[in-house]
Amino acid sequence: MNGGVSKRRRIGGFTIVETLIVLAVTGFIFVSIVGLVAGRQNKTEFQQAINNITGQIQQTITEVQKGYFPSSTYRCNATGSISFTPNVGTQGSSQGCMFIGKVTQFAVHGTDPQQFNVFTLVGCQFKTCLNKGDIATTPAEVKPVVDQYVTDNESLENGLVAKKMTYKTGGGATQNATGAMGFLSSFGSASCGTGSDLCSGSQQVGLYAVNTTALDSDTSAVQSAISVANLVQADSVAICFESGTTTQAGTVTIGGQGQQLSVSLTIKSGSCS
């Protein structure tokens, strides 16, 4: 007889069953805390990534307003048609060309889905592209500078991916799909006149969508699509980005015309669809 003493084995005052229960509860709490911390970190990274791309879009607008042109050693000639000769001369040796603005392409096909391109555009300075006649208030031709030192190849951060890009035009409510948008400072209007002053001098920046483009397009396809005919003046452009690590999405909306283009950000739970 054992005098009624429990037959259960005790380890340091706890039975084996009690010890296992404590370990299980502790493990569950630890896993929960790790998951909570990881979730908060992922949300913080998403917030940082979406804020950064919003800031980069605003910076592109500012660069166009200021007429910022990246340095490069190519020659641009607008004699009948715009052409480029790489690794020859300097910007000062270009003839008949003027800085137009920039176009941003998201979700570049065949690369990291986070990649986006920023193309620098030039246009004919003169209506004829042949001589120093009338100033081209609306350039007859626009082309991206196909130069690795001028085209910026950027990447979204922390798994962020562009999933949807649309624009509205003509005061309508229809959302039209596109894969690239432009900020152009030298597209004139009737008010620009035909004198010696370029419209770009007023630092007026217009918002444009590049027609016939879509997300997941090749770089070359978007470059080929950039032309006067395909640049559609837009009331607004909206780009929806999804997080790669959380169930969140953010939409960056660019709206307005002239030098007061606005950039806003909206974040929601779920996807872009």
Secondary structure, DSSP 4 states (H G I P E B T S, - for coil): --TT---S-EETTEEHHHHHHHHHHHHHHHHHHHHHHHHHHHHHHHHHHHHHHHHHHHHHHHHHHHT------EEEEESSSEEEEETSS-GGG-BSEEEEEEEEEES-TTS-TTEEEEEEEEEESBSSSSSS-SB-SS-S-EEE---TTTSEEEE-STT-EEEEEEEE-TT----EE-SEEEEES----GGG-SSS--GGGGT--EEEEETT--TT--HHHHHHH-STTTEEE-SEEEEEEE-SSSSEEEEEEEE-SGGG-EEEEEEEES---
